[in-house]
Amino acid sequence: MILSLVLLGFTISTYFLAQYGNMPKDVYQFLALSVCQYALYFYLLKRIFSEKKLPILLITLCSIACMGIYLYFPPKLSNDVYRYLWDGLVQKEGYNPYLYVPGDWKFHDLQEANMQLFRHVDWRDKFTPYPPVAQYIFKEAHTLFDNYGIIGGKFLFALPIILSAILLYFLVDQKLYAIFVLNPLLLLEIVANAHLDGWVIFFMIAGLYLYQKKKYIPASLVWTLAIATKVYPIIFVPFFLFDMVKKKKFLEVIVSMILSSGLLYLLYKPFIAESYFPIMHYLTLPNEQEYNASLYRYLYLLLGVNTPGVYILAAKICGYVFAIGALILLILKKYSYSLLLAVGILYLICSPIVFPWYSLFTLTFVLFHIWQTKDFRMMYFYAFIQLLMTIIYFEPGKLVLREIMLNMEYFLLLVSILLYTKILKNNYFSKKSSG
């Protein structure tokens, strides 16, 4: 009875959260609702971890209701989906989305004819940063948008959450399925705000599962799809290759590299006939945008914002820090999901752009770490950090400096990794939860 009421409360909080934007007048209501929803989620985590038989039907119905609510309301915290749809429209009109910015004079007639879409597009003077698989998704999403409006456009970005949930339920673990389908940040960012990262998460879950089952070549191809959707999963490739080499899977390493390179080439081929700009553009991104940066921000403030080329220099230093840190982890640490999670956190610390949804890829490593160790307690830390990421969505401003909030999140997540991968192994705390 209590669980049913909590799930009902979770759904009701979703209904109200879906109606708030990031305008100043909405901040305190949104944050209060978010805290309430996470409190309910913490209770649900406790029940999920402690009960032997889960009420899967109730959990599924609650998740479906939340997704339906978020799909119904237009996105209010981010306009990214409209840029996705614009890229899809441009492709359907026969243009290469990598070669023209949305505000280009060439698109004047297209802008006028699609003003309902174009007026929501941000960064009109910036080239698209999204790899080819993303562009194919955008094209199909615009077709749905044409036929069914914004609900249709958003649906294609919610679809990978459904596919991921199916994988987790039937192939991995029902408890992880329940954690996943009720995760507040996942529902908010992927379903409500229709961010592309849901597809990355789906490919990563599928890739990690295949790798766990020693299907190395299929895993590499699926992981390549993740890279061709958003580039950042490429940072984990050396860890997979090094692990395969240590296992003496030399043939699989060679075949995986050849096939993955070929797949990337085929995916990019339609877009690079005229120019290699679609590939080279990624190198310029740190000079174009910054949000929630950690180390990067401290570096350019320390070097002086008026120093010529300071932003590029700060980005290069961050790149070196990440590369050296990742290399040390690669050499010293054995392959594990906690290792991949640590690399992901290091990447976020060094990145100049960290929107809340950028952190969601780490959820895959947390889930698989739980699957491997049967220790659910890291999820409490992780959910708390997700709440902090939600709070950062707004300018905390006078309440607390954004940089302090951001670094507190990373610190807590690093501490949680230390606690649950080192200290617990040495039996300083109680035995692992059996789940």
Secondary structure, 3 states (H helix, E strand, C coil): CHHHHHHHHHHHHHHHHCCCCCCHHHHHHHHHHHHHHHHHHHHHHHHHHHCCCCCHHHHHHHHHHHHHHHHHCCCCCCCHHHHHHHHHHHHHCCCCCCCCCCCCHHHHHHHHHCHHHHCCCCCCCCCCCCCHHHHHHHHHHHHHHHHHHHHHHHHHHHHHHHHHHHHHHHHHCHHHHHHHHCCHHHHHHHHHCCCCHHHHHHHHHHHHHHHHCCCHHHHHHHHHHHHCCCCHHHHHHHHHHHHHHHCCCHHHHHHHHHHHHHHHHHHHHHHCCCCCHHHHHHHHHHHCCCECCCHHHHHHHHHCCCCCCHHHHHHHHHHHHHHHHHHHHHHHCCCCHHHHHHHHHHHHHHCCECCHHHHHHHHHHHHHHHHHHCCCCHHHHHHHHHHHHHHHCCCCCCCCCHHHHHHHHHHHHHHHHHHHHHHHHHCCCCCCCCC
